[in-house]
Structures are given as C-alpha cells and as structure tokens.
Amino acid sequence: MISRTSPFVSVSSLVLVAWLPISAQAQLVETLPEVRVTASASGEGAGEGNLDETVLSLEDLARFGVENLEDLSALAPNLHFVDSDTRGYGSMISMRGLSNTLFFGPAAVGLYIDDVPFSDAFTYNSNLLSFASARIHHGPQGVSFGANAPGGMINLTTLQAGDTFEGSASLEYGSYNTRGIKLSSSGPLPAFESGFLAGQELSHTFQFYWKERDGFLRNRTLGIRPDDRSVIGGVGSLIWKANQDTEVKLRVMAEVVDDGGQRLTALPESLDRQTGGTGPNPAYTGDLFQVDSDLAGTGESERYQLSLHVTKDLGWATAKSISSYQNWELGPQVVDLDFTNSDPFPLFASTSNISQRQTLRTKEFRLQSPEGAGPLAWRGGLFYMRKENTGNTVRQYPVPAPVPFGFVPFTQRLNFNVAQESFAAYGKLNYELGNGFAVDAGARVELVEVSLDRSNEVPPQSLSENRDELYFSPTAGASYEVSENVTAFVRSGLGIKPHGYSAFSDDINTARFEEEKNWSNEAGIQFRNEPNKVNAVVRAYWNKVEDYHLNAQNPFSTDFVVANAEEVRSRGVEAELQWRPTDPLLIHANAGYSDVHFEDYTDIFTGIDSAGNTVPFIPEFTASVGFRYDLPGGFFVGSSVRGTRKTYYDAANTEAFSEDGYLVWDAQVGYEQENWSVTLYGRNLLEEDYYTYMNPSIAAGTPGDPQLFGVRVDLDIW
C-alpha cells in the first residue's frame, strides 16, 4: 500500500451536399455554469440535452483553467482519468464505474470532438486544443449518438467561426523548461469575385499549437530525464454557406507527439509469480521520480484526421451528414520493463518494442426535429464505422515458469490485425405531457462484426477468427418540474459494449471476450435559481453490469487480455454546485461516491475468486472545490482543490497495488485587460506524491505530476 501525506471521405456525403447539417453552434456563453437536466431528444444546442448532462461553456473552461481532458474530472463527479502513460497512449476514462480498457477493448466512455467520434478515447492524448464548450453526458448514450457510448459521453467543441475576423496568441513558460505557443484565428474570408463560389459566404477556423518540456523523472544510470515530451499539431476548418439553409464544413486535424521514454517507475513491492504474494521490489529506488533503467526508451505517435460535415435545414427537420477518416500510428515504441540497469539483476532484463496503427472510418447521417416545433421532439440517425488495429510487437524478458531453474528467457514476435465493422440505427423521442411532466424513450440497433488475425514468428503460431452479433439497447426516462426552480428525473437504459478480441493472447479462448451489458438506472433532482445564481444537482445511480470488461494478465506468459467478469454492481451518489454569490466570485464544487464491486468474477489465469472485491481503476470517492474571484482593476485570483480516496489497481485488491488517496491544490493569479492577460499558475502546490496508475504485473506505476509553476500570456491580435 502506498501511504503519503497526501483517403476516406464518403462519396455519399458529396452526393448529399445539395441538401445536407453540421453541428449546432456552441451555446452562448452564460454567466452561470450549467448542469442541465432535460429530456430533449436532440442532445445539443441551447436549451437541449439528454436527461442528465453537465454543460461547461467557454467561460467556465477558461475560469477553471481546463487545459486537457484530465482537468474535466475536477468539474464533473465520478468522472476519472487514469493516466497509464504507456507513452503514446492517452488516458483510461471511467464514469460511474464503467471504464475503458487498454489496447483492444471497446470504449465505455465515448469521446466526440466537433461532432467527430474517437472510437478509442485512450488514443487521444492531446492537451493543447482550445475548447469552446464541453458537455459530459451521464449514462448510456447509444440512442443519441452514432458512435456507441454505453457508459457516458464527453462531447467537446473547439473554436467556432463568428461574424468578425479574430486572431489570438498564447505564450507559456514554466517548470521543467516548459515552453508552449498557441495561435488561432477564426471568422469570415474574402468572397470570391468569380467562379461558382462568387458571392458565397466563406469562413474559417484555425488552431496551431506546440509545447515541449523536460522529463519529470531522473534516470540515475543514464544521467538523463527520459520522459521528455513534445507535442505539435493543429486543426483547421473551411466553412461554406451555400445558401441560407445549407452549410458545408471541411475539417482537418494533425498532431505529432514525441513522448521520449516511459514515465513508469518501479513500485516499492513486486508480485511473486510463484506464490501470488508480494515482497520488496529490487528495482525500487525509494523515489517516485527516480529510475535506474539502462534503456531510455522511445515513444512517438501521430494522428491525422479529415472530416466533411454537411448541414441542411429542411424546415420540418435538420439533416446532418458527417464523414470522417482518422489514422493514428504509434512507434516504434521501445520500453524497458524491468526498471533496472540489469547488471545486478540480469534475469530481469526486459524490453518491449511495439508498433501499432489504427485507422477509423465513420459515416453518420442524422435527422432531428427543429427547436421549439411543439411538444414532440425527436432525433434519429444511421451510423457506420470500420476500425482496424494493426501492429507488431517484439518482447524480450524472462518469464517465470514451473521449471527447476525458475526462469526461462523468452522472445515473442507478434503480428496482428483486429478489425471491427459496425452498422447502427438509433433514435430518441421526447414528449412534453404538460403540467411539468415529460417522458422520453429511445432505442439502438447495432450489427457488429469483429475479426482477429494474429501470428507469432517466435514461437510459430497463428490465430484467426471472426464473429458478428446483433445488439438491441433501449432507454426510457421521465422528468417533472416540481416548481420553477426544481426538476426531478428518473432514467433507465441498457448500454452495450460489443464483443472483440485481444491480440496479445496466445490462446483463442482467452483472446475472445463477450459483450458487456450495462443495465443503468438513475434518479436525481436539480435546483436552479437565476436571481440567486445558484445551480445544484444531486443524482443517485445503480447499475448491474454483465460480462464486465477488464484487463487481465497471465503471470506465466506475455498474455495481456480483456477479460469478462460475470457480474459487477455499481452504485453511487454524486452532487454538483455552481454558485455566484457576487458578480466577481464564482464557486464550483462537486463530489462523487462510487461503490463498484464484483458480484461474480474468477480470474481466467490464476483462478483467484474476486467476488466482493472492488473493481480496479475506480476511486471510491472523488471531490473538488474551486473558485475564481475578479478583483477591481483587472486582477483575478483562482484556486481549486481536488482529491480521491482508495483506488485499487488489481482485481485481487492487493494493498501493495493500491493508492490510498491524494489531495492536489492548484492556484492561479493574474491580470487581464480587454485584449490581453497574464496568468501565473501553480499546480500541486502541496507537493503531493501519488500514483495515477499501477501495473502489478511489472510492479510499476505512473506518478502524478510534481509541483509545477508557470506563466502564460494571452493576446487578442485582431
């Protein structure tokens, strides 16, 4: 136990150009942050949303210093990010006990950026895009979005084009030689004087970002900081307003991330693979930020994305077509798995070399009712997705085996292809009955085919299989306006994560995993008072999950798989508060309690019965509180405190592989005028030592960020 003080653009889109929408514009910035509880079928736009969602405007994100996905966890309860920091991969995201798995498992919590889905949120690791709004949808979302999201959805909107040309720049310098720059512009473009675009309305958005820093870790053997990081990328869009009712947008995104070596460090204790117990880890240095590895490691990832959005106002409905192609590549990634200089411990010399590529093609067509058309609101659509994960892995390390000598050196050479193809139809209806009552119902039908082709060069072996399944998932809910300021609601639904394969298994029986079924129920009440500028919501939820997806590893081989736990129960309570007691002062607080445990689960490799144990990667308790105060003359000050309690990182709930909890204090002060601002910030001011991730199989973990200071200058250029 760790104790401390604390080139695919669908042809159909081009055909539909004459009459097809794009995403609704980001909602107007409101003075008060909003947790909206409504029963609208559309799920977007001002005054719309699912039964339960957290909505954060541009002002909210800026005031509370949201710079990356992880920062959102401080503004929404029971939303947790596990920074696995396997270099090149992003975060594992959990919401209300449902979690994404590493590598090959489908996402429980979905991610949309500018109406474009990311099938695997963990591959998205950018922390530099400027977001105009964020919407966090709770519970199954398969009836509202094309891409399935059985556990919840994070819906982000980036910079939008306004009626005037605007440009801005942001410069940053901080601890560990952190340097960064952001450039952005948006607004109308000059009209063409001739050609078919003559006189047409054209506009654009553009963001460029670059950021570098030295590593947080110290490698005592090599005398370097291995986990340095560099990110460069940009996103731009060209918007054509063909006429009053039709809009076409072409969006391009590119990003290169150089993560240097791994950020994992050795834990104080390691697993005895023969006995299943734990003991002192010879690779542990006594410091979370020190390693003795004799291999620096490398890790680089690239992402390219192209999307075409076409929007058409048909009068009786709004039509939207969204086509996208995405390519993500990792590697070659070289990782040292023993965390030693290998001289005193030659048997522990272990390395892994991974190259992986993911391509994602999606096509979504939506129809939704116009806003304010009557008591009946509706939304429906068709969705197609094809995703392919291809790659190769070379792993070299000794594997404990039941032989007299105790260890057998082993080299694995693996080539794999895991492909998923999905066709889905979804829809949702909402009807206002009058007298404050509203009901809603929705359903999703999805056909999913998944295939595995895997071959080992050393030792020679091959696996090949494909399976298809048809899934049906309904939802229903109701809301009642108790008074002008109070709304109560209930909601039930089924969310399904499809079946699939784990490419890192030598056995088809363990490579194969079944679909996960989440029977979700929730009830809540919201209080909102505009005159007093108070918004509060309390929710309770209870879920029954069949064939829960979690990661498991064979202690006697290199097998790393997605396994099924027969039954998991998840229940909890969460609360949020936004309050502006005076115009200069804004307060935000949230707290979430989550009890997520195995009702029935036996490890497929070890046979250990984990019934009654807490599901790994899910904190028992999360909370945060923060404020922003605008002083006279342009000065401002802000601060926030966030923390968690007990998180286990293995199904057996081994104390050596758990995080007791931590408390992180951040603060900022600054001065702002109409066209510029200067902000001084500090993160982890208490110098809390904690882990954001642990891997028991290699007895390593990812330490949370150390104490950081910096200054940022923001300028409005135009």
C-alpha positions, -999 to 999 in steps of 0.1 A, spaced: 0 0 0 13 35 -9 9 59 20 18 95 19 8 128 33 -12 132 10 -83 87 -485 -120 81 -470 -144 108 -473 -177 90 -482 -189 96 -517 -224 97 -503 -215 129 -484 -206 146 -517 -239 135 -532 -258 149 -503 -241 183 -505 -272 198 -521 -294 192 -491 -274 182 -460 -260 199 -414 -232 203 -392 -230 206 -356 -251 232 -339 -231 262 -329 -217 262 -294 -241 277 -270 -238 313 -259 -215 318 -230 -236 321 -199 -228 339 -167 -235 308 -146 -221 274 -154 -248 249 -161 -257 214 -151 -287 208 -173 -314 182 -167 -338 180 -196 -355 154 -217 -348 168 -252 -343 143 -279 -317 163 -298 -290 164 -273 -274 196 -285 -279 233 -288 -290 258 -263 -318 245 -241 -313 210 -253 -296 179 -239 -301 144 -225 -319 137 -193 -287 143 -174 -256 162 -186 -230 187 -173 -225 216 -197 -194 238 -195 -192 270 -215 -161 287 -229 -161 309 -198 -163 280 -174 -134 262 -191 -113 294 -191 -121 304 -155 -113 270 -141 -81 265 -161 -92 235 -181 -63 226 -204 -67 189 -210 -92 161 -207 -80 152 -172 -89 187 -160 -125 179 -167 -126 154 -139 -124 184 -114 -157 197 -129 -178 166 -131 -182 140 -103 -174 103 -108 -155 111 -140 -120 98 -136 -89 97 -158 -62 70 -153 -30 83 -168 -15 50 -179 13 69 -195 25 40 -216 39 66 -239 19 73 -270 -14 62 -253 -36 87 -235 -58 81 -206 -82 54 -195 -115 71 -188 -141 58 -163 -175 71 -154 -197 57 -127 -177 25 -125 -175 18 -162 -140 21 -176 -122 19 -209 -96 -8 -212 -62 -6 -226 -53 -16 -262 -81 -36 -277 -112 -32 -257 -141 -10 -270 -147 23 -252 -172 25 -224 -170 63 -222 -171 78 -257 -154 109 -270 -167 133 -297 -147 164 -308 -166 187 -332 -191 160 -340 -164 135 -349 -161 103 -328 -129 89 -315 -135 52 -311 -108 47 -286 -105 77 -263 -72 64 -248 -55 71 -281 -64 108 -278 -37 124 -257 -36 160 -269 -38 185 -241 -35 216 -262 -67 222 -282 -87 253 -271 -122 241 -264 -152 263 -267 -175 241 -247 -177 207 -231 -207 185 -224 -204 155 -202 -233 131 -207 -240 105 -180 -252 70 -186 -258 51 -218 -258 74 -249 -263 50 -278 -297 64 -286 -284 100 -290 -251 95 -308 -239 75 -338 -209 61 -320 -219 39 -291 -212 51 -256 -227 26 -230 -211 44 -200 -213 80 -209 -200 106 -234 -176 135 -234 -187 159 -262 -161 187 -269 -164 217 -293 -134 236 -304 -131 271 -318 -161 283 -338 -162 309 -366 -180 342 -357 -192 371 -378 -159 390 -375 -123 380 -381 -105 373 -349 -70 361 -340 -52 353 -308 -19 340 -294 -9 324 -262 27 320 -249 37 299 -219 69 291 -199 71 271 -168 89 245 -146 109 217 -163 117 241 -191 81 240 -203 76 261 -234 45 265 -255 27 286 -280 -9 286 -294 -21 306 -324 -57 307 -335 -78 326 -360 -115 325 -370 -141 344 -389 -152 352 -425 -129 350 -455 -129 373 -485 -156 363 -510 -146 351 -545 -152 376 -573 -157 349 -599 -163 312 -603 -191 291 -588 -182 304 -553 -186 340 -563 -206 359 -537 -207 329 -514 -201 331 -476 -168 316 -466 -154 314 -431 -126 295 -413 -112 283 -380 -76 276 -374 -55 265 -343 -18 257 -342 -1 245 -310 34 235 -299 46 226 -264 77 210 -250 90 201 -216 118 182 -200 111 150 -182 98 147 -146 118 116 -139 156 112 -132 174 82 -146 204 77 -123 220 51 -146 220 71 -178 220 106 -163 190 118 -183 154 127 -179 137 101 -200 101 112 -201 105 144 -220 75 154 -241 69 174 -273 36 180 -290 29 199 -322 -3 200 -342 -32 219 -355 -68 218 -366 -85 239 -392 -118 241 -409 -132 258 -440 -169 266 -438 -190 273 -469 -225 287 -466 -240 276 -499 -273 294 -491 -294 303 -461 -302 267 -453 -271 248 -463 -237 247 -448 -206 226 -457 -175 223 -435 -142 206 -443 -121 199 -412 -85 188 -410 -65 178 -379 -29 167 -375 -8 160 -344 27 145 -336 35 136 -301 71 126 -290 69 112 -255 106 102 -252 109 73 -228 84 59 -204 72 76 -173 66 44 -154 87 39 -123 92 8 -101 68 3 -72 81 -5 -36 67 -40 -38 65 -66 -66 45 -97 -73 59 -131 -66 45 -150 -95 51 -184 -79 33 -177 -47 10 -149 -57 23 -128 -27 43 -96 -27 77 -87 -15 103 -60 -17 110 -48 -53 147 -48 -61 141 -22 -88 126 4 -64 148 34 -59 129 49 -30 118 79 -50 87 81 -73 107 102 -97 139 82 -99 146 52 -121 177 30 -127 168 17 -162 196 11 -186 174 18 -216 160 53 -222 132 41 -244 113 60 -272 77 67 -279 61 87 -307 26 88 -320 10 106 -350 -26 114 -357 -43 127 -389 -80 133 -393 -102 145 -421 -139 151 -419 -167 165 -440 -198 180 -424 -229 189 -444 -259 205 -428 -293 213 -443 -323 230 -428 -353 212 -443 -379 232 -424 -396 202 -408 -362 189 -397 -325 195 -397 -304 170 -417 -267 164 -410 -241 142 -427 -207 137 -411 -180 116 -427 -145 111 -412 -113 93 -417 -87 90 -389 -52 75 -388 -33 70 -356 2 55 -355 24 45 -326 60 37 -327 83 22 -328 79 24 -291 107 9 -270 100 3 -233 122 -11 -206 101 -34 -185 125 -43 -157 134 -7 -144 169 -18 -135 204 -14 -150 203 -52 -155 238 -57 -141 230 -69 -106 198 -85 -118 205 -100 -153 175 -123 -152 152 -92 -150 164 -76 -182 132 -70 -201 123 -48 -231 93 -44 -254 92 -29 -289 57 -20 -302 45 -5 -334 7 0 -338 -16 17 -363 -53 24 -360 -75 36 -389 -110 47 -383 -137 54 -409 -171 67 -399 -202 79 -416 -232 93 -397 -264 107 -410 -288 124 -386 -323 139 -387 -337 159 -358 -368 180 -351 -365 218 -352 -362 235 -319 -394 248 -304 -416 230 -330 -440 216 -304 -443 192 -275 -428 163 -295 -390 164 -301 -372 137 -319 -338 127 -331 -326 97 -352 -298 85 -374 -277 59 -391 -241 52 -384 -213 32 -400 -179 25 -386 -149 5 -396 -119 3 -373 -86 -16 -378 -58 -21 -353 -27 -35 -369 8 -38 -355 37 -58 -344 54 -64 -311 88 -78 -300 91 -86 -263 122 -98 -247 121 -108 -210 123 -139 -188 90 -155 -179 85 -173 -146 79 -210 -153 74 -241 -133 109 -254 -140 138 -262 -116 158 -231 -126 128 -208 -121 132 -187 -152 131 -194 -190 142 -165 -213 116 -157 -239 113 -136 -270 79 -130 -286 75 -117 -321 39 -109 -329 19 -95 -358 -17 -88 -355 -48 -73 -371 -81 -67 -352 -109 -52 -373 -144 -41 -363 -172 -31 -386 -205 -17 -372 -238 -7 -387 -263 11 -363 -297 28 -363 -307 49 -333 -335 72 -323 -350 91 -294 -384 107 -287 -394 132 -261 -429 143 -254 -440 171 -230 -472 159 -214 -480 193 -198 -481 204 -162 -443 200 -160 -443 163 -170 -421 150 -198 -413 114 -209 -387 101 -233 -378 68 -249 -351 56 -273 -335 26 -289 -304 15 -307 -300 -15 -330 -264 -23 -340 -248 -51 -360 -211 -56 -350 -186 -79 -368 -151 -83 -353 -122 -103 -367 -88 -114 -355 -57 -123 -375 -27 -130 -354 6 -147 -360 37 -153 -339 70 -156 -356 87 -168 -324 74 -193 -314 54 -200 -346 17 -198 -341 -14 -183 -357 -49 -174 -346 -78 -164 -369 -115 -159 -361 -144 -136 -368 -178 -132 -351 -208 -110 -357 -236 -101 -332 -268 -81 -334 -275 -58 -303 -306 -40 -292 -304 -14 -264 -335 6 -252 -337 36 -228 -366 54 -211 -370 83 -187 -392 109 -172 -389 143 -157 -411 165 -136 -408 203 -129 -417 203 -92 -415 241 -92 -400 269 -112 -366 261 -97 -367 224 -90 -367 195 -115 -367 158 -107 -360 130 -131 -356 92 -134 -339 72 -162 -332 36 -171 -314 21 -201 -292 -6 -214 -258 1 -228 -238 -25 -246 -200 -27 -253 -196 -51 -282 -175 -83 -282 -140 -84 -295 -105 -99 -294 -73 -92 -276 -43 -95 -299 -18 -101 -271 -31 -136 -263 -17 -169 -275 -50 -187 -269 -82 -180 -289 -102 -188 -258 -86 -160 -238 -82 -137 -268 -120 -138 -272 -142 -116 -250 -180 -112 -250 -202 -81 -250 -206 -61 -218 -242 -52 -208 -248 -23 -185 -283 -21 -170 -283 15 -159 -307 33 -135 -306 68 -121 -327 94 -103 -319 129 -94 -331 164 -85 -319 198 -97 -323 232 -81 -316 262 -102 -323 298 -91 -313 325 -116 -318 355 -93 -295 340 -67 -273 325 -93 -273 290 -78 -273 258 -96 -272 224 -78 -279 188 -87 -279 156 -68 -280 122 -85 -281 86 -74 -274 57 -97 -273 19 -95 -261 -3 -124 -260 -41 -130 -232 -50 -154 -230 -84 -170 -197 -96 -185 -178 -65 -174 -147 -58 -194 -114 -55 -175 -77 -62 -182 -61 -94 -171 -26 -108 -175 -13 -144 -174 15 -145 -148 33 -173 -167 33 -157 -202 30 -125 -221 -7 -128 -224 -24 -94 -218 -61 -96 -225 -96 -81 -220 -115 -105 -197 -151 -108 -187 -162 -105 -151 -196 -124 -149 -213 -96 -129 -204 -63 -114 -226 -40 -93 -221 -2 -95 -239 23 -73 -232 57 -61 -242 93 -53 -229 125 -69 -235 162 -64 -226 194 -81 -228 230 -71 -222 262 -90 -228 295 -72 -221 331 -79 -228 349 -46 -215 382 -60 -207 391 -96 -169 389 -91 -170 355 -73 -177 321 -89 -177 289 -69 -177 253 -82 -178 221 -62 -186 185 -68 -183 152 -50 -190 116 -60 -191 83 -41 -189 51 -61 -192 15 -48 -182 -7 -77 -176 -44 -68 -175 -78 -83 -206 -99 -76 -191 -128 -96 -155 -130 -110 -128 -156 -111 -95 -147 -128 -92 -167 -160 -55 -173 -155 -49 -177 -118 -83 -190 -107 -85 -164 -78 -120 -156 -67 -125 -118 -65 -162 -118 -56 -169 -89 -33 -137 -71 -42 -136 -35 -56 -133 -32 -93 -98 -18 -102 -92 17 -115 -123 31 -99 -118 55 -70 -141 51 -40 -146 89 -37 -138 119 -58 -143 156 -49 -132 190 -59 -139 226 -49 -127 258 -66 -133 295 -70 -125 324 -92 -125 360 -79 -122 390 -102 -107 419 -83 -111 456 -92 -88 469 -118 -84 437 -138 -67 415 -113 -80 380 -105 -73 350 -83 -84 314 -85 -78 282 -67 -90 246 -67 -85 215 -46 -93 180 -59 -87 146 -45 -96 110 -44 -98 81 -19 -88 45 -22 -82 31 -57 -72 -5 -64 -52 -15 -95 -58 -52 -95 -89 -74 -91 -74 -92 -61 -73 -58 -43 -37 -62 -33 -28 -34 -8 7 -31 -24 -10 -21 -57 -34 5 -44 -35 42 -40 -48 54 -6 -58 87 -20 -44 121 -26 -51 158 -25 -39 182 -52 -40 220 -47 -38 243 -78 -39 281 -79 -36 310 -103 -33 348 -101 -33 372 -130 -42 405 -146 -64 409 -176 -74 438 -199 -97 439 -229 -72 425 -254 -46 407 -232 -39 389 -200 -11 375 -179 -16 345 -156 8 330 -131 -1 294 -121 10 268 -97 0 231 -97 3 205 -70 13 233 -46 14 208 -17 40 186 -35 17 156 -31 33 122 -41 7 99 -56 2 74 -84 -23 78 -112 -17 43 -125 -2 10 -114 7 -22 -133 11 -51 -109 24 -75 -135 56 -54 -139 54 -37 -105 55 -2 -120 33 29 -117 29 63 -131 35 91 -106 12 122 -107 27 154 -119 51 171 -95 49 207 -83 48 230 -113 49 267 -118 45 288 -149 34 320 -166 10 324 -196 4 354 -217 -28 356 -238 -31 382 -266 -60 392 -289 -41 400 -321 -71 410 -342 
